[in-house]
């Protein structure tokens, strides 16, 4: 009996170490700003899969992550020699936290037409001055209409203990990562989704349309007028609010033949509301994208050569521009002695983002050690941003030295970039 149970139990264990670092310095006229945001994670996780019978697939496990955060920023006038000293990471007080979770999920085939996937995850987050314990139920119900179509409904609860705090102006394109604390509570979201899925011509084509609605609590943002003057205790510079998102996703995929690929389009809205921001009024979130289109295609030219291309297009992200200005002698913020007046948050959008990438892959199969070890080698030739479109990265404000009129200038990154990659698998 014991050997029979173990024959139905499978385990997968991973150990992961990763780091993230943003070290950014920008200068505008006589002023500069610096941002330093670093994360180091050590993560271990184990997942078990148990198949008690043909109707159940039970997954359970746990994970643990040890976080180290170093985040700060500063802004000031340029020194007389115009040399800005780098932020010394060793002088930033690190913040440590422990994140862990256990979970269980059962994929239950109720009948030939009805299947239910339901489970719960119980995460915990422990830091110096605060501890959070919560729960995350989730469920997906699938009803097969016939052999080629189905309807799916899903409900998901998620908690996020790490917060990304976006910049509040057009001039500084930074995002700071900070952990939850006794001041900054974990973000929590609930999402509802309903979709219709249908395949055509013996699964040659796969299509779907899905609508969703998502609520978000404990959203974070910088206070009005916050400047990075050696901000080391960032929690004191934050305000908290709520957000919500809704939209529809459309998907079409070709699975077979020499030419395969897919087209995906998303129409969505994402808003936030803070009591202490924007006069308490609703405004679009920085990462709100009204339209997002992705087109991907792959063509098998021969047994060894494969051609590929992908095109992406999306609405520009929201950002804040002033509606007035006040000239100040020997003063001002980052804008050359000019104080700007803001009436609404995220009242403008960057220009449309679009890009085409193409590639060609040469693949060869061979064996090593007298045919005992199969090896696949690949040469990948690719071009990123084929027509070198200057997609917007951020916008900054300046003043024309002759007319003294304000101007908004766009900064773009990553023009056309060719590359060659060699891969081998064994």
C-alpha positions in Angstrom: 0.0 0.0 0.0 2.8 2.4 0.9 4.7 1.9 -2.4 1.4 2.4 -4.3 0.9 5.9 -2.7 4.5 6.9 -3.4 4.1 5.8 -7.1 1.4 8.5 -7.4 3.4 11.3 -5.7 5.9 13.6 -7.5 8.0 16.4 -6.2 9.8 19.4 -7.7 12.3 21.5 -5.6 14.0 24.7 -6.7 16.6 27.0 -5.1 16.7 30.5 -6.7 19.0 33.6 -6.1 18.3 36.8 -7.9 19.1 40.5 -7.7 17.6 43.7 -9.1 19.2 47.1 -9.2 18.1 50.5 -10.5 20.7 53.2 -10.2 19.6 56.3 -12.1 20.9 59.9 -12.3 19.2 62.6 -14.3 20.2 66.2 -14.8 18.0 69.1 -16.0 19.5 72.6 -16.2 21.0 73.4 -12.9 19.4 70.5 -11.0 19.8 66.8 -10.7 18.0 63.8 -9.2 19.2 60.3 -8.2 17.4 57.1 -7.5 18.8 53.9 -6.1 16.5 50.9 -5.7 18.0 47.4 -5.1 16.5 44.0 -4.2 18.3 40.8 -3.4 16.3 37.6 -2.9 17.1 34.1 -1.8 14.2 31.7 -2.6 13.5 28.1 -2.0 10.3 26.2 -3.0 8.9 22.7 -3.2 5.8 21.5 -5.0 4.2 18.0 -4.7 1.8 16.5 -7.2 -0.5 13.7 -6.1 -2.8 11.7 -8.3 -5.2 9.7 -6.0 -7.4 8.7 -9.0 -8.3 9.7 -12.6 -10.6 12.5 -11.4 -8.2 14.3 -9.0 -4.8 16.0 -9.4 -3.8 17.5 -6.1 -0.9 20.0 -5.9 0.5 21.3 -2.6 3.7 22.8 -1.4 5.4 25.8 0.1 8.1 28.5 -0.5 10.3 30.8 1.5 12.0 34.0 0.3 14.5 36.2 2.2 14.4 39.8 0.9 17.0 42.5 1.3 16.0 46.0 0.2 18.2 49.1 -0.3 16.2 52.0 -1.7 16.7 55.8 -1.5 16.9 58.9 -3.6 18.0 62.6 -3.6 17.5 65.8 -5.6 19.4 69.1 -5.4 21.2 71.8 -7.3 24.2 70.7 -9.4 27.5 71.3 -7.6 29.8 74.0 -8.9 31.9 71.6 -10.8 28.8 69.8 -12.2 30.1 66.5 -10.9 27.3 64.5 -9.1 28.7 62.0 -6.6 27.2 58.6 -6.8 24.9 57.3 -4.1 26.9 55.0 -1.7 24.9 51.8 -1.3 26.8 51.0 1.9 25.3 54.0 3.5 21.7 53.1 2.8 20.1 51.3 5.7 19.1 47.9 4.4 15.6 46.5 5.1 15.2 42.8 5.6 12.0 40.7 5.4 10.8 37.1 5.3 8.1 35.9 3.0 6.7 32.4 3.1 3.6 30.5 2.0 1.9 27.1 1.9 -0.8 26.1 -0.6 -3.0 23.3 -1.8 -5.0 23.0 -5.0 -7.2 20.2 -6.4 -8.1 19.8 -10.1 -11.3 17.8 -9.9 -13.0 16.4 -13.0 -16.6 16.3 -11.8 -18.2 15.0 -15.1 -17.1 14.7 -18.7 -18.2 18.3 -19.2 -17.5 20.0 -15.9 -14.2 20.5 -14.2 -13.3 22.5 -11.1 -9.9 23.7 -10.0 -10.0 25.1 -6.4 -7.4 25.8 -3.8 -6.1 28.1 -1.1 -2.7 29.8 -0.5 -1.8 31.1 2.9 1.1 33.6 2.7 3.0 35.3 5.6 5.3 38.3 5.6 7.5 39.1 8.5 9.7 42.2 8.8 11.3 44.2 11.7 8.2 46.1 12.9 5.3 44.2 11.4 4.0 40.7 10.6 1.2 39.9 8.1 -0.7 36.6 7.8 -3.5 36.3 5.2 -5.2 33.9 2.8 -5.8 33.6 -0.9 -8.6 31.5 -2.2 -8.9 30.8 -5.9 -11.2 28.7 -8.1 -11.8 28.1 -11.8 -14.8 26.4 -13.2 -14.8 24.9 -16.7 -17.9 23.8 -18.5 -17.5 22.1 -21.9 -20.3 23.2 -24.3 -19.2 20.6 -26.8 -16.0 18.9 -28.0 -14.5 22.1 -29.3 -15.8 24.9 -27.1 -16.0 25.7 -23.4 -16.8 28.4 -20.9 -14.5 29.3 -18.0 -15.2 31.4 -14.9 -12.5 32.2 -12.3 -12.1 34.0 -9.0 -8.7 34.8 -7.6 -7.4 36.7 -4.5 -3.8 37.8 -4.4 -1.6 39.7 -1.9 1.5 41.6 -2.8 4.0 42.4 0.0 6.5 44.2 -2.3 5.3 47.7 -3.5 6.4 49.4 -6.7 6.1 53.2 -6.2 6.1 55.0 -9.5 7.4 58.6 -10.0 4.6 61.2 -10.0 6.0 63.5 -12.7 7.0 63.4 -16.3 10.7 64.2 -15.7 11.9 61.3 -13.6 11.2 57.8 -15.0 11.8 55.7 -11.9 10.1 53.1 -9.9 11.1 52.4 -6.4 10.6 49.0 -4.7 9.9 48.9 -1.0 8.6 46.1 1.3 5.4 46.2 3.5 5.9 47.6 6.9 3.9 48.8 10.0 3.0 51.8 7.9 2.7 50.4 4.4 0.3 47.5 4.4 0.3 44.7 1.8 -1.6 45.3 -1.4 -4.6 43.0 -1.9 -6.6 42.3 -5.1 -9.6 40.3 -6.1 -10.2 39.4 -9.7 -13.3 38.0 -11.5 -13.0 36.6 -15.0 -15.4 35.0 -17.5 -14.2 33.6 -20.9 -15.4 31.7 -23.9 -12.9 29.4 -25.7 -13.4 27.6 -29.0 -11.2 25.6 -31.4 -11.8 25.2 -35.1 -10.8 22.7 -37.8 -9.7 19.9 -35.5 -7.8 22.3 -33.2 -5.9 23.9 -36.0 -7.2 27.3 -34.8 -7.6 28.3 -31.2 -9.7 31.3 -30.2 -10.9 32.9 -27.0 -12.6 36.1 -25.6 -12.4 36.9 -21.9 -13.6 39.7 -19.7 -12.4 40.6 -16.3 -12.8 42.9 -13.3 -10.2 43.5 -10.7 -10.2 45.5 -7.4 -7.0 46.6 -5.6 -6.6 47.8 -2.0 -3.7 49.5 -0.2 -2.3 51.1 -3.4 0.8 53.3 -2.7 2.0 56.6 -4.2 4.2 59.5 -3.3 2.6 62.5 -1.5 1.9 65.6 -3.5 5.1 67.6 -3.9 7.4 64.9 -2.7 11.0 65.5 -3.7 13.8 63.0 -3.2 15.9 64.9 -0.6 17.9 62.0 0.7 14.7 60.0 1.3 15.7 57.0 3.4 12.5 56.5 5.3 10.3 56.3 2.2 7.2 55.1 4.1 6.8 58.6 5.5 6.5 60.0 2.0 3.7 57.8 0.9 -0.1 58.0 0.7 -2.5 55.0 0.3 -5.6 54.5 -1.7 -7.4 52.0 -3.9 -7.5 51.0 -7.6 -9.5 48.9 -10.0 -9.1 47.5 -13.5 -11.5 46.0 -16.1 -11.4 45.0 -19.7 -11.6 42.3 -22.4 -8.9 40.1 -24.0 -9.2 38.6 -27.5 -7.0 35.8 -28.8 -6.5 33.9 -32.0 -3.8 31.2 -32.6 -2.8 29.0 -35.5 -1.3 25.8 -34.1 -0.3 23.6 -37.1 1.3 24.0 -40.5 4.5 25.6 -41.7 3.1 29.0 -40.7 2.0 29.3 -37.1 1.4 32.3 -34.8 -1.1 34.2 -32.8 -2.8 37.6 -32.5 -3.8 39.0 -29.1 -5.6 42.3 -28.4 -6.5 43.7 -25.0 -8.9 46.6 -24.3 -8.6 47.7 -20.7 -9.0 50.5 -18.1 -7.0 50.9 -14.9 -7.8 53.7 -12.3 -6.7 54.7 -8.9 -8.1 56.9 -6.2 -6.4 58.5 -3.2 -8.0 60.7 -0.5 -4.8 62.8 -0.4 -4.0 63.0 -4.1 -5.6 64.7 -7.0 -8.2 66.4 -4.7 -9.6 62.9 -4.0 -10.7 62.4 -7.6 -10.2 59.3 -9.8 -7.2 59.3 -12.2 -5.7 56.7 -14.6 -2.9 54.6 -13.2 0.6 55.2 -14.7 0.5 51.7 -16.3 -3.0 52.0 -17.7 -2.9 50.9 -21.4 -6.2 51.4 -23.3 -5.1 49.3 -26.3 -2.5 46.5 -26.5 -1.9 44.5 -29.7 0.5 41.7 -30.2 1.1 39.8 -33.5 3.5 36.9 -33.6 4.3 34.7 -36.6 6.7 31.8 -37.3 7.4 30.2 -40.7 9.3 26.9 -41.1 11.3 27.5 -44.2 13.1 24.1 -44.1 14.0 21.5 -41.5 16.9 23.7 -40.3 15.7 27.3 -41.0 12.9 29.0 -39.2 11.8 32.6 -39.8 9.9 34.7 -37.1 8.5 38.1 -36.6 6.6 39.9 -33.9 4.8 43.3 -33.8 3.7 45.1 -30.6 1.6 48.2 -30.3 0.2 49.8 -27.2 -1.3 53.1 -26.0 1.1 55.4 -24.3 1.3 55.4 -20.5 -0.2 58.2 -18.5 1.9 60.9 -16.9 1.5 64.4 -15.3 2.2 67.7 -17.0 1.7 71.1 -15.4 -0.9 73.6 -16.5 0.9 76.7 -15.4 4.3 78.1 -14.1 5.8 80.7 -11.8 9.2 82.1 -12.4 11.4 82.3 -9.3 14.8 84.0 -9.2 17.5 81.6 -7.9 14.9 79.1 -7.0 12.6 76.5 -8.4 12.7 72.7 -8.5 14.3 70.6 -11.1 13.1 73.0 -13.9 15.6 75.8 -14.2 14.2 78.3 -11.6 10.6 77.7 -12.5 7.8 76.4 -10.2 5.1 74.5 -12.1 1.4 74.4 -11.3 -0.4 71.0 -11.5 -4.2 70.7 -11.5 -4.7 67.0 -12.3 -2.7 63.8 -12.0 -1.8 61.7 -15.1 -3.5 64.3 -17.3 -1.5 63.4 -20.4 -0.2 60.3 -22.3 3.0 59.5 -24.0 2.9 58.8 -27.7 1.8 55.5 -29.1 4.4 52.6 -28.6 5.0 50.3 -31.5 7.9 48.0 -32.6 8.7 45.2 -35.1 11.2 42.5 -34.4 12.4 39.8 -36.9 14.6 36.8 -36.6 16.0 33.7 -38.4 17.0 30.5 -36.6 19.3 27.8 -38.0 18.9 24.6 -36.0 20.9 21.4 -36.3 20.6 18.1 -34.6 23.6 15.9 -33.9 24.9 13.4 -31.3 28.0 13.1 -29.1 29.8 10.2 -27.5 29.1 7.8 -30.3 25.4 8.7 -30.6 24.6 8.4 -26.9 23.9 12.1 -26.2 21.6 14.0 -28.6 22.5 17.7 -29.0 20.6 20.6 -30.7 22.6 23.6 -31.8 21.1 26.9 -32.8 22.3 30.1 -34.5 19.7 32.9 -34.0 20.0 36.1 -36.1 17.6 38.8 -35.0 16.9 42.5 -35.4 15.1 44.4 -32.6 13.0 47.4 -33.6 13.5 47.0 -37.4 12.3 50.4 -38.5 14.1 52.1 -35.5 11.0 53.8 -34.1 11.7 56.3 -31.4 9.4 54.9 -28.7 8.9 57.3 -25.7 10.8 56.4 -22.5 10.0 59.6 -20.6 9.3 63.3 -21.1 11.1 66.1 -19.3 10.4 69.8 -19.1 12.8 72.6 -20.0 12.7 76.3 -20.8 13.8 77.8 -24.1 16.7 80.2 -23.3 15.6 82.7 -26.0 11.8 82.8 -25.8 11.6 81.6 -22.1 8.7 79.4 -23.2 8.4 76.0 -21.5 9.0 72.9 -23.7 8.3 69.2 -23.2 11.0 67.0 -24.7 10.8 63.2 -25.3 13.6 60.8 -24.5 13.7 57.6 -26.4 15.8 54.4 -25.9 16.7 51.3 -27.8 16.7 52.1 -31.6 17.4 49.3 -34.1 19.6 46.6 -32.6 20.9 43.6 -34.5 22.1 40.5 -32.6 23.5 37.0 -33.1 23.1 34.3 -30.5 24.4 30.7 -30.3 22.5 28.1 -28.2 23.0 24.4 -27.6 20.9 21.9 -25.7 21.7 18.4 -24.6 
